[in-house]
Amino acid sequence: MTVTVDQIRKAMAITARVIETEPYGEKVWPIFERLERELAVREDRDARLKAALAYDAAEAKKVKAAKKRRTVNPLYADIVASRDQSDG
């Protein structure tokens, strides 16, 4: 079972409330710190994945634009056209 970022945040809020209101609150401080670390790991992971996917999308756009701009020597136009049709 995977724990979501929202579940981690909710657990942090509950733990913070216990730390602030209960006489034994300081004893759960290590749990709060663990939740903070897990949240940081998840957010860092998500940010890194988004950055990689954004880069990939940008590169795909560049390749697509380059293909549209491509000029073909008229002597080879038939060869290129048949190759492009076979590529799909």
mmCIF file of the C-alpha atoms, coordinates in Angstrom:
data_MODEL
# 
_entry.id   MODEL 
# 
loop_
_atom_site.group_PDB 
_atom_site.id 
_atom_site.type_symbol 
_atom_site.label_atom_id 
_atom_site.label_alt_id 
_atom_site.label_comp_id 
_atom_site.label_asym_id 
_atom_site.label_entity_id 
_atom_site.label_seq_id 
_atom_site.pdbx_PDB_ins_code 
_atom_site.Cartn_x 
_atom_site.Cartn_y 
_atom_site.Cartn_z 
_atom_site.occupancy 
_atom_site.B_iso_or_equiv 
_atom_site.pdbx_formal_charge 
_atom_site.auth_seq_id 
_atom_site.auth_comp_id 
_atom_site.auth_asym_id 
_atom_site.auth_atom_id 
_atom_site.pdbx_PDB_model_num 
ATOM 1  C CA . MET A 1 1  ? 0.000  0.000  0.000   1.00 0.00 ? 1  MET A CA 1 
ATOM 2  C CA . THR A 1 2  ? 1.421  3.368  -1.022  1.00 0.00 ? 2  THR A CA 1 
ATOM 3  C CA . VAL A 1 3  ? 0.984  6.343  1.257   1.00 0.00 ? 3  VAL A CA 1 
ATOM 4  C CA . THR A 1 4  ? 0.094  9.565  -0.549  1.00 0.00 ? 4  THR A CA 1 
ATOM 5  C CA . VAL A 1 5  ? 1.575  13.013 -0.003  1.00 0.00 ? 5  VAL A CA 1 
ATOM 6  C CA . ASP A 1 6  ? -1.802 14.205 1.304   1.00 0.00 ? 6  ASP A CA 1 
ATOM 7  C CA . GLN A 1 7  ? -1.862 11.383 3.848   1.00 0.00 ? 7  GLN A CA 1 
ATOM 8  C CA . ILE A 1 8  ? 1.634  12.336 5.010   1.00 0.00 ? 8  ILE A CA 1 
ATOM 9  C CA . ARG A 1 9  ? 0.580  15.975 5.401   1.00 0.00 ? 9  ARG A CA 1 
ATOM 10 C CA . LYS A 1 10 ? -2.516 14.966 7.356   1.00 0.00 ? 10 LYS A CA 1 
ATOM 11 C CA . ALA A 1 11 ? -0.407 12.744 9.626   1.00 0.00 ? 11 ALA A CA 1 
ATOM 12 C CA . MET A 1 12 ? 1.992  15.647 10.178  1.00 0.00 ? 12 MET A CA 1 
ATOM 13 C CA . ALA A 1 13 ? -0.884 17.924 11.176  1.00 0.00 ? 13 ALA A CA 1 
ATOM 14 C CA . ILE A 1 14 ? -2.219 15.356 13.637  1.00 0.00 ? 14 ILE A CA 1 
ATOM 15 C CA . THR A 1 15 ? 1.237  14.726 15.063  1.00 0.00 ? 15 THR A CA 1 
ATOM 16 C CA . ALA A 1 16 ? 1.864  18.472 15.422  1.00 0.00 ? 16 ALA A CA 1 
ATOM 17 C CA . ARG A 1 17 ? -1.425 18.824 17.270  1.00 0.00 ? 17 ARG A CA 1 
ATOM 18 C CA . VAL A 1 18 ? -0.429 16.005 19.652  1.00 0.00 ? 18 VAL A CA 1 
ATOM 19 C CA . ILE A 1 19 ? 2.991  17.607 20.231  1.00 0.00 ? 19 ILE A CA 1 
ATOM 20 C CA . GLU A 1 20 ? 1.374  20.952 21.052  1.00 0.00 ? 20 GLU A CA 1 
ATOM 21 C CA . THR A 1 21 ? -1.547 19.752 23.195  1.00 0.00 ? 21 THR A CA 1 
ATOM 22 C CA . GLU A 1 22 ? -0.585 16.565 24.990  1.00 0.00 ? 22 GLU A CA 1 
ATOM 23 C CA . PRO A 1 23 ? 1.743  16.260 27.978  1.00 0.00 ? 23 PRO A CA 1 
ATOM 24 C CA . TYR A 1 24 ? 3.576  13.390 26.254  1.00 0.00 ? 24 TYR A CA 1 
ATOM 25 C CA . GLY A 1 25 ? 3.755  15.357 22.980  1.00 0.00 ? 25 GLY A CA 1 
ATOM 26 C CA . GLU A 1 26 ? 7.547  15.559 22.866  1.00 0.00 ? 26 GLU A CA 1 
ATOM 27 C CA . LYS A 1 27 ? 7.724  11.778 22.751  1.00 0.00 ? 27 LYS A CA 1 
ATOM 28 C CA . VAL A 1 28 ? 6.145  11.741 19.298  1.00 0.00 ? 28 VAL A CA 1 
ATOM 29 C CA . TRP A 1 29 ? 8.586  14.325 17.911  1.00 0.00 ? 29 TRP A CA 1 
ATOM 30 C CA . PRO A 1 30 ? 10.671 11.611 16.154  1.00 0.00 ? 30 PRO A CA 1 
ATOM 31 C CA . ILE A 1 31 ? 7.530  10.529 14.292  1.00 0.00 ? 31 ILE A CA 1 
ATOM 32 C CA . PHE A 1 32 ? 6.975  14.105 13.130  1.00 0.00 ? 32 PHE A CA 1 
ATOM 33 C CA . GLU A 1 33 ? 10.577 14.336 11.923  1.00 0.00 ? 33 GLU A CA 1 
ATOM 34 C CA . ARG A 1 34 ? 10.233 11.047 10.051  1.00 0.00 ? 34 ARG A CA 1 
ATOM 35 C CA . LEU A 1 35 ? 7.085  12.321 8.347   1.00 0.00 ? 35 LEU A CA 1 
ATOM 36 C CA . GLU A 1 36 ? 8.924  15.532 7.375   1.00 0.00 ? 36 GLU A CA 1 
ATOM 37 C CA . ARG A 1 37 ? 11.730 13.529 5.794   1.00 0.00 ? 37 ARG A CA 1 
ATOM 38 C CA . GLU A 1 38 ? 9.314  11.296 3.900   1.00 0.00 ? 38 GLU A CA 1 
ATOM 39 C CA . LEU A 1 39 ? 7.409  14.320 2.603   1.00 0.00 ? 39 LEU A CA 1 
ATOM 40 C CA . ALA A 1 40 ? 10.651 15.961 1.443   1.00 0.00 ? 40 ALA A CA 1 
ATOM 41 C CA . VAL A 1 41 ? 11.693 12.776 -0.360  1.00 0.00 ? 41 VAL A CA 1 
ATOM 42 C CA . ARG A 1 42 ? 8.331  12.488 -2.085  1.00 0.00 ? 42 ARG A CA 1 
ATOM 43 C CA . GLU A 1 43 ? 8.215  16.147 -3.115  1.00 0.00 ? 43 GLU A CA 1 
ATOM 44 C CA . ASP A 1 44 ? 11.812 16.021 -4.364  1.00 0.00 ? 44 ASP A CA 1 
ATOM 45 C CA . ARG A 1 45 ? 11.078 12.868 -6.339  1.00 0.00 ? 45 ARG A CA 1 
ATOM 46 C CA . ASP A 1 46 ? 7.949  14.393 -7.872  1.00 0.00 ? 46 ASP A CA 1 
ATOM 47 C CA . ALA A 1 47 ? 9.811  17.592 -8.791  1.00 0.00 ? 47 ALA A CA 1 
ATOM 48 C CA . ARG A 1 48 ? 12.642 15.638 -10.402 1.00 0.00 ? 48 ARG A CA 1 
ATOM 49 C CA . LEU A 1 49 ? 10.222 13.493 -12.417 1.00 0.00 ? 49 LEU A CA 1 
ATOM 50 C CA . LYS A 1 50 ? 8.284  16.558 -13.592 1.00 0.00 ? 50 LYS A CA 1 
ATOM 51 C CA . ALA A 1 51 ? 11.510 18.254 -14.649 1.00 0.00 ? 51 ALA A CA 1 
ATOM 52 C CA . ALA A 1 52 ? 12.619 15.193 -16.601 1.00 0.00 ? 52 ALA A CA 1 
ATOM 53 C CA . LEU A 1 53 ? 9.242  14.842 -18.293 1.00 0.00 ? 53 LEU A CA 1 
ATOM 54 C CA . ALA A 1 54 ? 9.185  18.554 -19.163 1.00 0.00 ? 54 ALA A CA 1 
ATOM 55 C CA . TYR A 1 55 ? 12.649 18.249 -20.687 1.00 0.00 ? 55 TYR A CA 1 
ATOM 56 C CA . ASP A 1 56 ? 11.542 15.199 -22.664 1.00 0.00 ? 56 ASP A CA 1 
ATOM 57 C CA . ALA A 1 57 ? 8.466  17.028 -23.962 1.00 0.00 ? 57 ALA A CA 1 
ATOM 58 C CA . ALA A 1 58 ? 10.566 20.050 -24.933 1.00 0.00 ? 58 ALA A CA 1 
ATOM 59 C CA . GLU A 1 59 ? 13.040 17.846 -26.798 1.00 0.00 ? 59 GLU A CA 1 
ATOM 60 C CA . ALA A 1 60 ? 10.197 16.098 -28.622 1.00 0.00 ? 60 ALA A CA 1 
ATOM 61 C CA . LYS A 1 61 ? 8.850  19.486 -29.725 1.00 0.00 ? 61 LYS A CA 1 
ATOM 62 C CA . LYS A 1 62 ? 12.297 20.497 -30.985 1.00 0.00 ? 62 LYS A CA 1 
ATOM 63 C CA . VAL A 1 63 ? 12.610 17.306 -33.027 1.00 0.00 ? 63 VAL A CA 1 
ATOM 64 C CA . LYS A 1 64 ? 9.127  17.732 -34.458 1.00 0.00 ? 64 LYS A CA 1 
ATOM 65 C CA . ALA A 1 65 ? 9.835  21.365 -35.384 1.00 0.00 ? 65 ALA A CA 1 
ATOM 66 C CA . ALA A 1 66 ? 13.152 20.382 -36.982 1.00 0.00 ? 66 ALA A CA 1 
ATOM 67 C CA . LYS A 1 67 ? 11.396 17.776 -39.107 1.00 0.00 ? 67 LYS A CA 1 
ATOM 68 C CA . LYS A 1 68 ? 8.912  20.394 -40.303 1.00 0.00 ? 68 LYS A CA 1 
ATOM 69 C CA . ARG A 1 69 ? 11.719 22.818 -41.210 1.00 0.00 ? 69 ARG A CA 1 
ATOM 70 C CA . ARG A 1 70 ? 13.726 20.173 -43.032 1.00 0.00 ? 70 ARG A CA 1 
ATOM 71 C CA . THR A 1 71 ? 14.479 21.066 -46.626 1.00 0.00 ? 71 THR A CA 1 
ATOM 72 C CA . VAL A 1 72 ? 15.078 18.403 -49.208 1.00 0.00 ? 72 VAL A CA 1 
ATOM 73 C CA . ASN A 1 73 ? 17.261 18.577 -52.266 1.00 0.00 ? 73 ASN A CA 1 
ATOM 74 C CA . PRO A 1 74 ? 14.873 18.185 -55.227 1.00 0.00 ? 74 PRO A CA 1 
ATOM 75 C CA . LEU A 1 75 ? 17.056 15.391 -56.596 1.00 0.00 ? 75 LEU A CA 1 
ATOM 76 C CA . TYR A 1 76 ? 16.313 13.297 -53.500 1.00 0.00 ? 76 TYR A CA 1 
ATOM 77 C CA . ALA A 1 77 ? 12.706 14.355 -52.884 1.00 0.00 ? 77 ALA A CA 1 
ATOM 78 C CA . ASP A 1 78 ? 11.235 11.035 -54.084 1.00 0.00 ? 78 ASP A CA 1 
ATOM 79 C CA . ILE A 1 79 ? 13.543 9.017  -51.831 1.00 0.00 ? 79 ILE A CA 1 
ATOM 80 C CA . VAL A 1 80 ? 12.780 11.136 -48.771 1.00 0.00 ? 80 VAL A CA 1 
ATOM 81 C CA . ALA A 1 81 ? 9.041  11.110 -49.455 1.00 0.00 ? 81 ALA A CA 1 
ATOM 82 C CA . SER A 1 82 ? 8.955  7.320  -49.747 1.00 0.00 ? 82 SER A CA 1 
ATOM 83 C CA . ARG A 1 83 ? 11.034 6.970  -46.566 1.00 0.00 ? 83 ARG A CA 1 
ATOM 84 C CA . ASP A 1 84 ? 8.710  9.336  -44.666 1.00 0.00 ? 84 ASP A CA 1 
ATOM 85 C CA . GLN A 1 85 ? 5.671  7.370  -45.807 1.00 0.00 ? 85 GLN A CA 1 
ATOM 86 C CA . SER A 1 86 ? 7.205  4.118  -44.635 1.00 0.00 ? 86 SER A CA 1 
ATOM 87 C CA . ASP A 1 87 ? 8.022  5.701  -41.234 1.00 0.00 ? 87 ASP A CA 1 
ATOM 88 C CA . GLY A 1 88 ? 4.338  6.278  -40.652 1.00 0.00 ? 88 GLY A CA 1 
# 
